[in-house]
Amino acid sequence: PNAAASVIKATGVGSPGGWASVPLISEINFNETFNGDAMVYVPTWYVRKETDAEGYESIAYSREYLGDGWMDLAGSVDDTRIGHFRVGKYLTSSGHVSKLNTTPLVNTSISTFITEAQKRTYNSNKYDIMTWYQWNYLTDLLPMIYGTTNLQTIMRGYVDGHSTVTKSVSLTEDAIGMAGSSADGRIAVFGIHDLWGNALQFVGGARTDSSCNLWCRKGLSATTDPTTANGWFKAYNAVAVNKGGYISHFAQTSPLLAGKFPTAFDGSSTTYFADYGYVYASAFPFVGGGYGDGGNAGPFLANFNYGATNTSTSVGSRLSYRY
């Protein structure tokens, strides 16, 4: 857990610093063909996360379970630890697949994305859309690798001045799976193309209730009412109610269970996390950035403001598989 301080930080695409040889990163398979889909295979470590009174967050990783407070939420289904997950290398396209040279599927609700993803199976186990905990696991690695939370200065994404989503393209990735195109802003993060940019992405397994409390689930994604009987648990009591802006703080109690749930909005385009967030009642989250969102996009962006059936020309999803 103390090794990160001694690793030379990455400084941009093609400059991975010392992280290319760190197993936490090097064991990720950035290019896997799985059941006909282009996927990224992510082995998951146990994580422990703490936040102090001033909002400073510390994260530790371990291959082994070290006791209370250590969890593998991204690599588990319900209470069964799998120890990995797969996520679509490309945004979901027509047919609910992950393939190169396809146009992201948008104008589709989170409810439909979940239903159609879970119709697909492998070895009798269901696919899903990328989950809240999977997105958090990936996002938490970035400030550690780059030594900053202002990541838009390193890789901006396909977010500036475009009028529609565009096809997935091949990008040359560096030793830690990062890639960037100065021509149009397309990026890859751990081999995952357009993780922010091109289309925003619904993520499953998280929602707010009518009072803006955060509820999460460890099983397959769903859009059911947030009750324990439906497989949900309350991860965080609301602090911000129907608010948004530049994020300055995420959940400070139970930060691992809550993830990067925005709770305060006193930041700016260059301070704190340099990304927007929104928290509204009875809403499901999307993350990332859309083709024309400009500064209202980024690696930490999390917007809880769409209902189960809402759609948009700039919001899509990404496949995942946890078995």
N, C-alpha and C positions, 0 to 999 in steps of 0.2 A: 504493500500500500504506500510506502514512502519512496518508491522508486521514481515517481514522476518528476521530482525536483531535480534529479540528476540527468534527465534526458534533454538533449538539445531540442528546442521547440521548432516546429515547422514554421516556415515563413511564407509559404504560398505554394501554388501548383508547381511541381517539379522540384520543390525544396522541402522534403519531408523531415528534415532534421534527423534526430535519432530514433524517430518513431517507427521507421520501417522494420526494425529488428525487435521491437517490443511485442511479445506474443499476444497481448491484448488486442493489438491491431493486425499484426502480421498473420494471424491465424484466420482472419476474415477472408473468405473466398469471394473476390469481387466479380467473378465471372463463372457462374454455374448454370448449366442447362439442367432443369429439374422438371420432369413430367411435361416437357415441351415448352416450358417457360424460361425466359432469361431471369435468373434470380441471383441474389447476393446471400451467401450463407454466413451467418453471424454466430459464432460460439459465444455464449453468455457466461460472464463471471458473476459471482456473488458481489453485491454492492452494499455499501453502508454510506448513508448520507446524513449530514447534520448541518443545521443552520443556527448561527449565533444570534444574539439579540439585535445586532445591527444589520442582519441580513446576509452576512458572509457565509457562503456555502462551502463545505468540505465534502469530498467524495473519495472513498477508498474502494479498491477492488481486490478480490481474492479468488483464486481458483477453488479454494476449499471453504466450506461453511465454518465460520469462526464463532458462531453463537448468536445470541439474541441481537436483533438489529440488522443482521445480514440477510439479504433477500435476493432472489433471482426472479423478479417479476416479469421481465421481458421474455425469459426462456422457460416459462411455466404455463401449464394449462390447469386452471383451478388450483388444487394444492399438489399437483404432480409436476416435479421439475423435469423438464426435457433437456435443458442445458444448451439450447440453441434456438434460433428461428431463421427462417428464410423470408426475404422481402423482395418484391418485384424490382428488378434492375431498372425497369421503365414504368412509367405511369400506365395504369390499366387502360386498355383500348377495347374496341368492340369485340364481343365474345368473352370479355372479362379474362384477358390474357395479358402477359407481359412480354412484348416482342419489339425488336428493333424495327425502325422505319414504319411505325404505326402512329396514328394520331390519338392523343389522349381522349378518352370518353368523358364528356362533361354533360351538363344539363340533365344530370341524374342524381337522385336523392341518396342520402346515406342509407336509408332503408333499403333501397333497391341495390345499391352496391353490396351491402352485407348479404342480402338474400341471394344474389347471383354468385357472389364469391363462394358462399357456403354450399351452393349446388355442386361445385367442383370438389372432387375428392381424390385422394391418393392413399392407397392401402387402407381404404375405408374410413380415413380421417378427413375432415373438412378443411378446405382453405378458409381464409378470412381476409378482411382488409387489414392493412397495417394498423396496429393497435397503439393506444396512448402510451403504454409502457415500452413498446418497441421504439417508438419515436423518441421518447425520453432517453432511453439507453444510448441511442446514436448521438443525440444532441448533447448529452452530458460529456461525451468524449472530446468534443471540439474545442472548448476553452482550454482544456488540459493540453491538447496537442499544439494549439496555436498561441497559447499564453495570452489570450485576449477574449473579451466577450463582444467586441465590435467586429464581427466576422464579415460584414458586408464590404469592408475595405479590402478583404482578401479575395473573396469570390462573391460577386454581386448577384448572379443568377439572371435568368431570362425574364426580366420584370420591367424593362424600361421602354415605353413607347410602342409596344406591339398591340395589334388589334384582335388577335385570336390565338388560340393554341396552335402549336406546330408539331410536326412529326418528331419522334425520337431519332437521334442521330448518334453516330459513333464518335466517341471522344477518347483521346489518348490519356490514359490515367497514369499517375505516378505510383510510387512504391507503396503508398498507403491508400490508393484508390481515389485520389483527388484528381480532378480535371477541370479545366476552364478554357473557354473559347473567347478570346477578346473580340472576335467578329460579331457575335450576337449575345454574349453573356451566358451561354449554356454552361452548366457545371455538373460535375459528378462529385458525390461525397461518399467515401468508402465504396466507390463503384456504383452507387445509386444515382441514376441520372435524374436531374430536375427535382432533387429533394426540396429545394426551394427555387421557384421560377417555373414558367410555362403554365402550369395549373396548380392551384391550391389543392390540398388533399384532405379529404375526410379521414379521420382516424377513429377506430372503434374502441369500445371498452371504457368510455368516459362520457359523462354528461352532467349538466346541472339540473337541479330540481327547481320548483317554483320559487324558492327562496335564494337561489344561486349557490346553494351548497354543492360541492363536487362529490359525485358518486362514481365509483369505478367498479370494474369486474375483472376477474382473473380468467374466466372462461372465454368462450367464443363471444364475439361482439353481438350486440342486440340493441333494439330501440325501444324496449319495453319500459314500463314505468320504473323509476328508481326505488325499488324496495328490496329488502333482503330476501323475500320470497321469490323474487325474480332473478336472484343471483347477483345483486348489486350490494356494495357496502359503501357507507359514507366515508370518504377519504379526507374531507376537509370542510369545516364550517365556513360559511361565506364571510368574507371581509369586504370585498368589493361587490356591490350589487348594481347591476345594469350600468357598468362603467367601462371605460376603455381609454387607451392612449399609449404613450411610450412606456414600456414596462420598466419599473425600478425594483420591484421585489416579486419573488414567487413565494409559494407557501412556506412558512417558517416553522410550522409544527407538522410533524409527520411528512417531511419533505420527500421521502422515498415513496410513500404510498400516494401522495398527492401529485408528485412530479412537478413539472414546470407550469403549475397553475397560477396565472397572474393574480396578484393580490393588491398591488399598488402601481400607480401610473404617473410617477414623478420624474421619469427619465427624459431623454431627448435622442436625437438622431446620432449623437456621438457619446452619450454617457450611459452608464448602467449596461443594459443589454442591447441598446440601439435598435430595438424592434418593437412593433406594436402588439397589443393584446386587447381582447375584449371579453367581458364576462356578462352574459345575459341569462335570464331565467329560462329554464326548460329547454336548453339548447345543447347541441352536439358540436364538437370541435372540428375545425379544419386548421391545417398548419401549412407553412411554407410560403409560397408567393405565387401570384398570378402574372400573366403575360404583360399586363399594363399597370401593375400595382406600384411600381417605383419603390419609394421608401417604406410603403406599407406592406412590406414583405421581408422575409429573412429567416434564419435558422431557429430563432426563438419565438417567432410569431405563433400565437395560439389564439384563435377566435372562437369563443363559445357563443355563437349567435344565429345558428340555423336550426330549425325544427327538423323532425324526422323526414318530412316530405319536401322541404325546400330544395331548389335547384339553382344553378348558376352556370353561365357559359365559361366561368373561370375556375370552377371547382370540380375536381375529379377524385380519384382514389388510387390506391396501390395495393396489390395482392400481398398476402403473407401466408406462411404455413409454419406451424410450430411443432410438428411431430417428427 
